[in-house]
Amino acid sequence: MSSGDDSSLEMRLPKRAVSNTIELPLFLNMVAVSLSGAALGNIILYRSCVHALNFPEEECRPFLSPVKNNETSHLEADVQRYATFVSTVKMVLEAVVPAFLSFFLGAWSDTYGRKRLMVWSLLGSAITSMLLVVFGLMDNLGPWWYIATVVPFSLTGGYVVLFTGAYCYVSDTSSKESTSLRMTMVDATASSGSVIGSMLSSYLILSIGNVYLLLLTSTLNVLAYAFTNVYIKESLTGALEGGSWRVFDLLLVKDLFRESFKQRPDNKRTQIILISITKFLLIIIMYGTSSLEYLFTRTKLHWSLQDFTRYSAVSTSMSFVGGFLGIIVVQKVLRIGDIAFSIFAIMSSIADYILKICAVSWWYMYLGALVSIFKGLSSALTRSYISKTLPSEDVAKIFALMCGFEGFAPLLAPLLYNSLYAATLATLPGAIYMLSSVFAGICVVMLGFVQYYHWRGSHVHYQRISSSD
């Protein structure tokens, strides 16, 4: 079959084993993101204070330090509100293009391969990180110039397309027995990168400054792109070359939706829809709280950046340990199913949110991290469940569709969470965690139905076998 034959576009591309992994570039990228996030948070607070609110530079300069003091206490509310508004616009604009691209690129990758999804996204991340260095160097630029720096990363698909490629790559190269562990490895790699970045960020800011820290993160992003482009092998045998002109082919998207939502036995289509909505809500929670948690602890507990990064490192480390402990020990020994364990993980995150709402001291935050040690497992477990219960040729399409829906979550999350935080900042900053508890509760109910349908389908199948004996 020639590569130009139209029938080749619809063939099921087989899996092949590859000797390399995608964990290293993801790790480097997440270290860079975590490092730059701390520096950029300080820079945006400072420039909002100076350029937007016109306070004197001397009064605003403490915002650039990772060590918080009382010098900015009279400015905190106004500066945080304005910085939150800038962050909202940035997050929405950053997510618009990836949300649109994800449906096309997920379907496109079934024919033209997974590697290019990761390469494109990491290239955009590298270019954006270079622009951030320029933004950090030019002290006369106001906070709104920050938004322009995210354009390359957005146009190349952002994290939605990057993780679409990563999860499909894992699906292509894993056996059913190893899927849960490999999915957890991808999530754990991102978590470990965040841990290291969080632990080092405040110390690096104090030692080399915000701008040199941005230069370091730019270097890490370039290395992640170069490694993926040169070393990572394509996971699909028969993946066609070229095909850039077919990225926006509506027939590919039509095929994606048709295959994902076709009628299936044992309410599988309903299960796919419920899991998709669950993951959508969980992504909203993640994006909504992650960008505001530092501001929340700064307001509620008067934490410095060092205090927050120390907590963030401990919390993420617990999730990292909980991921492996949950998959390798708890799930294997107790034989808890993927969906049942996901429900437990989400319920533990609700306990974490309640503790944060009630937090009046540092130990509430750390207790919440301990209670919710398994909270990071739900994403890997739901994907593992899909890969185990659906035909292998459909799994990549469904992952791509889910990532497409998840791409719209970053559009909605800042509108909901940042607006709520700005409105309740002076009275109830923990309102964002109340909203998270409601969303998580809805997820528990929907996964409960998935578990019921799975149990009922398994039960019915067992009865049929018995009656035929």
LONU-506492 format. One record per residue (C-alpha): chain; x, y, z. Coordinates in Angstrom, 3 decimals, padded with zeros to 6 digits, m for minus. Each point is the difference from the previous one (the first is absolute). Layout:
N
+-------+----------+----------+----------+
: chain :       c1 :       c2 :       c3 :
+-------+----------+----------+----------+
:     A :        X :        Y :        Z :
...
+-------+----------+----------+----------+
//
This chain:
469
+-------+----------+----------+----------+
: chain :       c1 :       c2 :       c3 :
+-------+----------+----------+----------+
:     A :  000.000 :  000.000 :  000.000 :
:     A :  001.446 :  003.337 : m000.992 :
:     A :  000.103 :  002.879 :  002.403 :
:     A : m002.142 :  001.985 : m002.363 :
:     A : m002.830 : m002.530 : m000.041 :
:     A : m003.077 :  001.513 :  001.673 :
:     A : m000.867 : m003.313 :  001.642 :
:     A :  003.214 :  000.189 :  001.988 :
:     A : m001.409 :  002.975 :  001.895 :
:     A : m002.629 : m002.177 :  001.659 :
:     A :  002.050 : m003.083 :  000.768 :
:     A :  000.594 : m001.059 :  003.564 :
:     A :  003.655 :  000.661 :  000.655 :
:     A :  001.543 : m002.801 :  002.078 :
:     A :  002.060 :  000.433 :  003.111 :
:     A :  003.719 : m000.526 :  000.147 :
:     A :  002.416 : m000.171 :  002.885 :
:     A :  002.366 :  002.920 :  000.428 :
:     A :  003.052 : m000.019 :  002.209 :
:     A : m000.030 :  003.646 :  001.065 :
:     A : m002.445 :  001.828 :  002.236 :
:     A : m001.738 :  003.355 :  000.047 :
:     A :  000.541 :  000.611 :  003.712 :
:     A :  003.226 :  002.031 : m000.234 :
:     A : m001.283 :  002.853 : m002.224 :
:     A : m003.193 :  000.204 :  002.061 :
:     A :  002.076 :  000.146 :  003.160 :
:     A :  002.228 :  002.805 : m001.355 :
:     A : m003.012 :  001.967 : m001.185 :
:     A : m001.830 : m000.266 :  003.325 :
:     A :  003.123 :  001.010 :  001.946 :
:     A :  000.206 :  003.071 : m002.236 :
:     A : m003.678 :  000.841 :  000.458 :
:     A :  000.193 : m000.327 :  003.763 :
:     A :  003.164 :  002.106 :  000.204 :
:     A : m001.292 :  002.761 : m002.275 :
:     A : m003.424 :  000.099 :  001.671 :
:     A :  001.449 :  001.322 :  003.239 :
:     A :  002.078 :  002.678 : m001.735 :
:     A : m002.832 :  001.064 : m002.284 :
:     A : m002.445 :  000.195 :  002.903 :
:     A :  002.266 :  002.513 :  001.722 :
:     A :  000.617 :  001.978 : m003.194 :
:     A : m003.712 :  000.273 : m000.811 :
:     A : m000.788 :  001.168 :  003.542 :
:     A :  002.769 :  002.596 : m000.199 :
:     A : m000.921 :  001.322 : m003.426 :
:     A : m003.692 :  000.109 :  000.841 :
:     A :  000.943 :  002.056 :  003.018 :
:     A :  002.290 :  002.413 : m001.907 :
:     A : m001.361 :  000.253 : m003.547 :
:     A : m003.718 : m000.661 :  000.458 :
:     A : m000.761 :  001.379 :  003.471 :
:     A :  002.742 :  002.674 : m000.075 :
:     A :  001.388 : m000.603 :  003.470 :
:     A :  003.620 :  001.123 :  000.624 :
:     A :  002.694 : m002.491 : m000.984 :
:     A :  001.426 : m000.004 :  003.526 :
:     A : m003.318 : m001.175 :  001.438 :
:     A : m000.462 : m002.661 : m002.678 :
:     A :  003.519 : m001.445 : m000.074 :
:     A : m000.608 : m002.480 :  002.886 :
:     A : m002.359 : m001.885 : m002.349 :
:     A :  003.086 : m001.171 : m001.921 :
:     A :  001.400 : m001.801 :  003.035 :
:     A : m000.962 : m003.572 :  000.940 :
:     A :  000.135 :  001.079 :  003.661 :
:     A : m003.260 :  001.656 :  001.036 :
:     A : m000.091 :  002.803 :  002.556 :
:     A : m002.572 :  002.519 :  001.185 :
:     A :  001.239 :  002.786 : m002.280 :
:     A : m002.576 : m000.841 : m002.680 :
:     A : m002.942 : m000.833 :  002.265 :
:     A : m001.835 :  003.219 : m000.906 :
:     A :  000.381 : m000.797 : m003.712 :
:     A : m000.754 : m003.727 : m000.010 :
:     A : m003.753 :  000.061 : m000.714 :
:     A :  000.147 :  002.484 : m002.893 :
:     A :  003.114 : m001.491 : m001.578 :
:     A : m001.256 : m003.579 :  000.298 :
:     A : m003.342 :  000.898 : m001.599 :
:     A :  001.713 :  001.644 : m002.954 :
:     A :  002.566 : m002.802 : m000.406 :
:     A : m002.839 : m002.541 :  000.149 :
:     A : m001.769 :  001.848 : m002.825 :
:     A :  003.167 : m000.094 : m002.134 :
:     A :  000.389 : m003.692 :  000.778 :
:     A : m003.617 : m000.681 : m001.007 :
:     A :  000.405 :  001.612 : m003.416 :
:     A :  003.332 : m001.775 : m000.537 :
:     A : m001.411 : m003.433 :  000.874 :
:     A : m003.055 :  000.440 : m002.229 :
:     A :  002.006 :  001.162 : m003.015 :
:     A :  002.585 : m002.711 :  000.603 :
:     A : m002.728 : m002.664 : m000.074 :
:     A : m002.121 :  001.151 : m002.976 :
:     A :  002.176 : m001.374 : m002.804 :
:     A :  000.931 : m003.304 :  001.740 :
:     A : m003.690 : m000.680 :  000.680 :
:     A : m000.710 :  000.390 : m003.709 :
:     A :  003.102 : m001.861 : m001.194 :
:     A : m000.355 : m002.974 :  002.318 :
:     A : m002.952 : m001.513 : m001.869 :
:     A :  001.803 :  000.241 : m003.333 :
:     A :  003.464 : m001.042 :  001.164 :
:     A : m001.228 : m002.955 :  002.043 :
:     A : m001.712 : m001.492 : m003.049 :
:     A :  002.855 :  001.055 : m002.288 :
:     A :  002.560 : m001.834 :  002.155 :
:     A : m001.739 : m003.340 : m000.625 :
:     A :  001.335 :  000.233 : m003.552 :
:     A :  003.104 :  002.188 :  000.235 :
:     A :  001.368 : m001.023 :  003.396 :
:     A :  000.319 :  001.172 :  003.594 :
:     A :  003.557 :  001.327 :  000.057 :
:     A : m000.774 :  003.187 : m001.885 :
:     A : m002.694 :  000.962 :  002.519 :
:     A :  002.618 :  000.009 :  002.748 :
:     A :  002.678 :  001.642 : m002.168 :
:     A : m002.270 :  002.870 : m001.067 :
:     A : m001.173 :  000.715 :  003.554 :
:     A :  003.516 : m000.066 :  001.440 :
:     A :  001.240 :  002.279 : m002.783 :
:     A : m002.739 :  002.504 :  000.860 :
:     A :  000.901 : m000.289 :  003.683 :
:     A :  003.669 :  000.718 : m000.793 :
:     A : m000.861 :  003.100 : m002.067 :
:     A : m002.376 :  001.280 :  002.690 :
:     A :  002.682 : m000.451 :  002.680 :
:     A :  002.418 :  002.069 : m002.120 :
:     A : m002.578 :  002.787 : m000.266 :
:     A : m000.432 : m000.122 :  003.770 :
:     A :  003.702 :  000.724 :  000.400 :
:     A : m000.450 :  003.110 : m002.157 :
:     A : m003.064 :  000.972 :  002.046 :
:     A :  001.982 : m000.402 :  003.224 :
:     A :  002.892 :  002.088 : m001.317 :
:     A : m002.137 :  002.940 : m001.117 :
:     A : m001.102 :  001.516 :  003.274 :
:     A : m001.978 :  002.734 : m001.751 :
:     A : m002.545 : m002.480 : m001.378 :
:     A : m003.318 : m000.138 :  001.848 :
:     A : m001.690 : m003.244 :  001.129 :
:     A : m002.139 : m000.268 : m003.140 :
:     A :  003.069 : m000.706 : m002.153 :
:     A :  000.179 : m003.311 :  001.849 :
:     A : m002.985 : m001.184 : m002.043 :
:     A :  001.897 :  000.410 : m003.298 :
:     A :  002.664 : m002.468 :  001.123 :
:     A : m002.416 : m002.947 :  000.117 :
:     A : m000.978 :  000.256 : m003.695 :
:     A :  002.588 : m002.531 : m001.361 :
:     A : m000.884 : m002.638 :  002.608 :
:     A : m003.699 :  000.529 : m000.617 :
:     A :  000.308 : m000.220 : m003.793 :
:     A :  001.898 : m003.296 :  000.249 :
:     A : m002.659 : m001.617 :  002.174 :
:     A :  001.152 :  000.624 :  003.576 :
:     A : m000.177 : m002.697 :  002.635 :
:     A : m003.230 : m001.420 : m001.401 :
:     A :  001.730 : m001.135 : m003.190 :
:     A :  003.227 : m000.921 :  001.824 :
:     A : m001.772 : m002.401 :  002.359 :
:     A : m002.303 : m001.265 : m002.752 :
:     A :  003.155 : m001.119 : m001.795 :
:     A :  001.544 : m001.358 :  003.204 :
:     A : m003.018 : m002.070 :  001.069 :
:     A : m000.577 : m001.357 : m003.509 :
:     A :  003.707 : m000.849 : m000.191 :
:     A : m000.271 : m001.976 :  003.243 :
:     A : m003.124 : m001.749 : m001.271 :
:     A :  001.836 : m000.971 : m003.193 :
:     A :  003.003 : m001.442 :  001.796 :
:     A : m001.468 : m001.656 :  003.126 :
:     A : m001.598 : m003.344 :  000.652 :
:     A : m003.313 : m000.099 :  001.844 :
:     A :  001.814 : m001.304 :  003.079 :
:     A :  002.405 :  002.949 :  000.101 :
:     A : m002.360 :  002.796 : m001.061 :
:     A : m000.925 :  001.141 :  003.518 :
:     A :  003.646 :  000.243 :  001.018 :
:     A :  001.058 :  001.765 : m003.208 :
:     A : m002.835 :  002.539 :  000.280 :
:     A :  000.984 :  000.578 :  003.608 :
:     A :  003.625 :  000.417 : m001.083 :
:     A : m000.980 :  002.813 : m002.371 :
:     A : m001.953 :  001.793 :  002.733 :
:     A :  002.707 : m000.714 :  002.571 :
:     A :  002.664 :  001.386 : m002.309 :
:     A : m001.907 :  003.261 : m000.288 :
:     A : m000.493 :  000.034 :  003.771 :
:     A :  003.653 : m000.653 :  000.788 :
:     A :  001.033 :  002.806 : m002.348 :
:     A : m002.371 :  002.313 :  001.827 :
:     A :  001.419 : m001.097 :  003.363 :
:     A :  003.588 :  000.739 : m000.956 :
:     A : m000.939 :  003.304 : m001.603 :
:     A : m002.012 :  001.039 :  003.044 :
:     A :  002.754 : m000.901 :  002.440 :
:     A :  002.690 :  001.875 : m001.923 :
:     A : m001.918 :  003.048 : m001.234 :
:     A :  000.152 :  002.292 :  003.035 :
:     A :  003.666 : m000.799 :  000.678 :
:     A :  000.938 :  000.622 : m003.626 :
:     A : m001.883 :  003.306 : m000.008 :
:     A :  001.978 :  001.116 :  003.046 :
:     A :  003.320 : m001.143 : m001.460 :
:     A : m000.226 :  000.894 : m003.713 :
:     A : m003.117 :  002.186 : m000.292 :
:     A : m003.232 : m000.294 : m001.954 :
:     A :  001.432 :  000.705 : m003.473 :
:     A :  002.844 : m002.521 :  000.175 :
:     A : m002.470 : m002.543 :  001.305 :
:     A : m002.130 :  000.582 : m003.108 :
:     A :  003.104 : m000.508 : m002.132 :
:     A :  000.645 : m003.316 :  001.741 :
:     A : m003.563 : m001.169 : m000.646 :
:     A :  000.319 :  000.990 : m003.646 :
:     A :  003.086 : m002.214 : m000.275 :
:     A : m001.867 : m002.947 :  001.529 :
:     A : m002.860 :  000.430 : m002.471 :
:     A :  002.390 :  000.076 : m002.955 :
:     A :  001.648 : m003.210 :  001.255 :
:     A : m003.422 : m001.689 :  000.356 :
:     A : m000.883 :  000.933 : m003.580 :
:     A :  003.376 : m001.112 : m001.388 :
:     A : m000.120 : m003.350 :  001.824 :
:     A : m003.511 : m000.774 : m001.261 :
:     A :  000.738 :  001.060 : m003.563 :
:     A :  003.267 : m001.951 : m000.282 :
:     A : m000.326 : m002.996 :  002.295 :
:     A : m003.668 : m000.982 :  000.392 :
:     A : m001.162 : m002.516 : m002.616 :
:     A : m003.463 : m000.004 : m001.536 :
:     A : m002.299 : m002.491 :  001.743 :
:     A : m002.165 : m000.898 : m003.002 :
:     A :  001.161 : m002.347 : m002.714 :
:     A : m001.186 :  001.286 : m003.337 :
:     A : m000.400 :  003.607 :  001.125 :
:     A : m000.054 :  002.153 : m003.128 :
:     A :  002.472 :  002.784 : m000.671 :
:     A : m001.115 :  003.574 : m000.593 :
:     A : m003.717 :  000.528 :  000.299 :
:     A :  000.154 :  003.497 :  001.493 :
:     A : m002.580 :  001.097 : m002.551 :
:     A : m002.436 : m002.584 :  001.418 :
:     A :  000.106 :  001.297 :  003.598 :
:     A : m003.346 :  001.764 : m000.428 :
:     A : m001.671 : m002.814 : m001.924 :
:     A : m003.568 : m000.167 :  001.272 :
:     A : m000.322 : m003.604 : m001.162 :
:     A :  002.603 : m001.032 :  002.584 :
:     A : m001.940 :  001.750 :  002.757 :
:     A : m003.237 : m001.551 : m001.200 :
:     A :  001.641 : m003.426 :  000.181 :
:     A :  001.273 :  000.806 :  003.509 :
:     A : m003.494 :  000.792 :  001.283 :
:     A : m001.617 : m002.908 : m001.835 :
:     A :  002.397 : m002.561 :  001.409 :
:     A : m000.054 :  001.455 :  003.507 :
:     A : m003.782 :  000.272 :  000.344 :
:     A : m001.188 : m003.025 : m001.928 :
:     A : m002.399 : m002.355 :  001.736 :
:     A :  001.831 : m002.469 :  002.231 :
:     A : m001.108 : m002.895 :  002.233 :
:     A : m000.310 :  000.294 :  003.787 :
:     A : m000.644 :  003.772 : m000.092 :
:     A :  003.612 :  000.625 : m001.060 :
:     A : m000.983 :  003.127 : m001.907 :
:     A : m001.675 :  001.415 :  003.107 :
:     A :  003.085 : m000.890 :  002.024 :
:     A :  002.224 :  001.869 : m002.477 :
:     A : m002.206 :  003.088 :  000.278 :
:     A : m000.069 : m000.118 :  003.815 :
:     A :  003.776 : m000.448 :  000.233 :
:     A :  000.530 :  002.838 : m002.484 :
:     A : m002.161 :  002.369 :  002.064 :
:     A :  001.776 : m001.101 :  003.188 :
:     A :  003.414 :  000.692 : m001.471 :
:     A : m001.235 :  003.348 : m001.328 :
:     A : m001.106 :  001.064 :  003.499 :
:     A :  003.234 : m001.241 :  001.585 :
:     A :  002.044 :  002.029 : m002.500 :
:     A : m002.106 :  003.071 :  000.845 :
:     A :  000.800 : m000.537 :  003.683 :
:     A :  003.704 : m000.455 : m000.735 :
:     A :  000.323 :  003.106 : m002.180 :
:     A : m002.260 :  002.056 :  002.230 :
:     A :  001.786 : m000.683 :  003.279 :
:     A :  003.610 : m000.337 : m001.182 :
:     A :  000.259 :  003.600 : m001.180 :
:     A : m001.579 :  001.369 :  003.185 :
:     A :  001.386 : m002.199 :  002.774 :
:     A :  003.057 :  002.197 :  000.568 :
:     A : m002.178 :  003.113 :  000.227 :
:     A : m002.393 : m001.864 :  002.322 :
:     A :  002.756 : m000.998 :  002.430 :
:     A :  001.516 :  003.491 : m000.258 :
:     A : m003.345 :  001.512 :  001.034 :
:     A : m001.354 : m002.601 :  002.433 :
:     A :  003.172 : m001.185 :  001.730 :
:     A :  002.398 :  002.877 : m000.818 :
:     A :  002.446 : m002.391 : m001.659 :
:     A :  003.068 :  001.099 : m001.916 :
:     A :  000.949 : m001.568 : m003.327 :
:     A :  002.505 : m002.157 :  001.870 :
:     A : m002.740 : m001.256 :  002.324 :
:     A : m002.222 : m000.811 : m002.956 :
:     A :  002.648 : m001.725 : m002.106 :
:     A :  001.000 : m002.106 :  003.004 :
:     A : m003.624 : m001.085 :  000.437 :
:     A : m000.419 : m000.525 : m003.760 :
:     A :  003.075 : m002.227 : m000.084 :
:     A : m001.229 : m002.093 :  002.948 :
:     A : m003.534 : m000.253 : m001.423 :
:     A :  001.176 : m001.036 : m003.453 :
:     A :  002.490 : m002.471 :  001.488 :
:     A : m002.833 : m001.619 :  001.942 :
:     A : m002.045 : m000.314 : m003.188 :
:     A :  003.048 : m001.467 : m001.750 :
:     A :  000.466 : m002.623 :  002.735 :
:     A : m003.748 : m000.571 :  000.189 :
:     A : m000.141 : m000.706 : m003.719 :
:     A :  002.501 : m002.842 :  000.129 :
:     A : m001.238 : m001.249 :  003.365 :
:     A : m003.552 : m000.041 : m001.300 :
:     A :  000.731 : m001.808 : m003.273 :
:     A :  002.694 : m002.410 :  001.118 :
:     A : m001.102 : m000.815 :  003.552 :
:     A : m003.565 :  000.978 :  000.875 :
:     A : m001.685 : m000.813 : m003.301 :
:     A :  001.936 : m003.238 : m000.555 :
:     A : m000.297 : m001.313 :  003.559 :
:     A : m003.586 :  001.030 :  000.691 :
:     A : m001.030 : m000.523 : m003.642 :
:     A : m001.945 :  003.247 : m000.123 :
:     A : m001.264 :  000.811 : m003.491 :
:     A :  001.082 :  003.094 : m001.906 :
:     A : m003.329 :  001.818 :  000.328 :
:     A : m000.548 : m000.905 :  003.663 :
:     A :  003.485 :  001.261 :  000.848 :
:     A : m000.649 :  003.169 : m002.020 :
:     A : m003.123 :  000.676 :  002.066 :
:     A :  001.991 : m000.415 :  003.209 :
:     A :  002.734 :  002.326 : m001.318 :
:     A : m002.495 :  002.744 : m000.860 :
:     A : m001.739 : m000.328 :  003.367 :
:     A :  003.369 :  000.480 :  001.696 :
:     A :  000.487 :  003.211 : m001.999 :
:     A : m003.339 :  001.277 :  001.355 :
:     A :  001.377 : m000.465 :  003.518 :
:     A :  003.054 :  002.015 : m001.072 :
:     A : m002.197 :  002.857 : m001.270 :
:     A : m001.997 :  000.079 :  003.243 :
:     A :  003.204 :  000.259 :  002.034 :
:     A :  001.166 :  002.918 : m002.157 :
:     A : m003.313 :  001.795 :  000.464 :
:     A :  000.428 : m000.304 :  003.771 :
:     A :  003.754 :  000.725 : m000.002 :
:     A :  001.156 :  002.385 :  002.709 :
:     A :  003.522 : m001.407 :  000.358 :
:     A :  002.667 : m001.646 : m002.152 :
:     A : m000.748 : m003.534 :  001.157 :
:     A : m003.473 : m000.014 : m001.618 :
:     A :  001.677 :  000.204 : m003.403 :
:     A :  002.441 : m002.798 :  000.736 :
:     A : m002.695 : m002.220 :  001.525 :
:     A : m002.069 :  000.505 : m003.147 :
:     A :  002.961 : m001.106 : m002.134 :
:     A :  000.376 : m003.136 :  002.141 :
:     A : m003.707 : m000.858 : m000.067 :
:     A : m000.146 :  000.349 : m003.779 :
:     A :  003.188 : m001.940 : m000.744 :
:     A : m001.775 : m001.992 : m002.754 :
:     A : m001.806 :  002.945 : m001.604 :
:     A :  002.287 :  000.070 : m003.033 :
:     A : m000.918 : m003.543 : m001.024 :
:     A : m003.449 :  000.644 : m001.457 :
:     A :  001.290 :  001.168 : m003.390 :
:     A :  002.262 : m003.008 : m000.571 :
:     A : m002.557 : m002.473 :  001.351 :
:     A : m002.874 :  001.177 : m002.203 :
:     A :  002.234 : m000.160 : m003.071 :
:     A :  001.176 : m003.439 :  001.082 :
:     A : m003.622 : m001.140 :  000.361 :
:     A : m000.786 :  001.137 : m003.544 :
:     A :  003.065 : m001.724 : m001.444 :
:     A : m000.942 : m003.265 :  001.741 :
:     A : m003.708 : m000.073 : m000.840 :
:     A : m000.130 :  001.304 : m003.587 :
:     A :  001.467 : m001.339 : m003.251 :
:     A :  003.635 :  001.032 : m000.401 :
:     A : m000.642 :  001.589 : m003.397 :
:     A : m002.500 :  002.436 :  001.587 :
:     A :  002.019 :  000.987 :  003.069 :
:     A :  002.195 :  002.658 : m001.629 :
:     A : m003.028 :  001.674 : m001.599 :
:     A : m001.843 :  000.145 :  003.308 :
:     A :  003.073 :  001.389 :  001.764 :
:     A :  000.266 :  002.647 : m002.704 :
:     A : m003.685 :  000.878 :  000.367 :
:     A :  000.319 :  000.265 :  003.782 :
:     A :  003.035 :  002.242 : m000.306 :
:     A : m001.999 :  002.095 : m002.462 :
:     A : m002.790 :  000.509 :  002.520 :
:     A :  002.549 :  000.620 :  002.739 :
:     A :  001.456 :  002.729 : m002.185 :
:     A : m003.054 :  002.122 :  000.673 :
:     A :  000.442 : m000.273 :  003.776 :
:     A :  002.797 :  002.624 :  000.126 :
:     A : m002.392 :  002.401 : m001.737 :
:     A : m002.678 : m000.393 :  002.646 :
:     A :  002.178 : m000.479 :  003.106 :
:     A :  001.466 :  003.533 :  000.269 :
:     A : m003.365 :  001.596 : m000.733 :
:     A : m001.591 : m001.930 :  002.863 :
:     A :  002.802 : m000.153 :  002.540 :
:     A :  001.780 :  003.305 : m000.515 :
:     A : m003.280 :  001.911 : m000.014 :
:     A : m001.153 : m001.788 :  003.143 :
:     A :  003.322 :  000.615 :  001.742 :
:     A :  000.030 :  003.682 : m000.883 :
:     A : m003.573 :  000.388 :  001.274 :
:     A :  000.599 : m001.863 :  003.297 :
:     A :  003.629 :  000.988 :  000.656 :
:     A : m000.819 :  002.296 :  002.914 :
:     A : m002.714 : m002.166 :  001.580 :
:     A :  000.450 : m003.680 : m000.859 :
:     A :  003.107 : m000.843 : m002.098 :
:     A : m000.705 : m003.705 :  000.560 :
:     A : m003.121 :  000.237 : m002.198 :
:     A :  002.020 : m001.454 : m002.882 :
:     A :  000.361 : m003.215 :  001.984 :
:     A : m003.727 : m000.101 :  000.689 :
:     A : m000.561 :  000.065 : m003.751 :
:     A :  002.637 : m002.715 : m000.424 :
:     A : m001.792 : m002.188 :  002.565 :
:     A : m003.258 :  000.304 : m001.941 :
:     A :  001.665 : m000.931 : m003.296 :
:     A :  001.841 : m002.918 :  001.622 :
:     A : m003.256 : m001.238 :  001.537 :
:     A : m001.605 : m000.030 : m003.454 :
:     A :  002.978 : m002.025 : m001.265 :
:     A : m000.487 : m002.580 :  002.770 :
:     A : m003.662 : m000.438 : m000.968 :
:     A :  000.800 : m000.415 : m003.713 :
:     A :  002.780 : m002.505 :  000.624 :
:     A : m002.406 : m001.838 :  002.288 :
:     A : m002.260 : m000.531 : m003.025 :
:     A :  003.006 : m001.168 : m002.042 :
:     A :  000.828 : m002.527 :  002.698 :
:     A : m003.636 : m001.159 :  000.050 :
:     A : m000.128 : m000.437 : m003.786 :
:     A :  003.303 : m001.858 :  000.064 :
:     A : m001.162 : m002.304 :  002.771 :
:     A : m003.335 : m000.605 : m001.710 :
:     A :  001.672 : m000.706 : m003.346 :
:     A :  002.453 : m002.417 :  001.595 :
:     A : m002.813 : m001.674 :  001.928 :
:     A : m002.159 : m000.451 : m003.069 :
:     A :  002.935 : m001.355 : m001.987 :
:     A :  000.734 : m002.504 :  002.770 :
:     A : m003.615 : m001.215 :  000.036 :
:     A :  000.075 : m000.596 : m003.737 :
:     A :  003.090 : m002.184 :  000.297 :
:     A : m001.565 : m001.978 :  002.856 :
:     A : m003.235 : m000.661 : m001.881 :
:     A :  001.833 : m001.357 : m003.020 :
:     A :  001.936 : m002.601 :  001.997 :
+-------+----------+----------+----------+
//
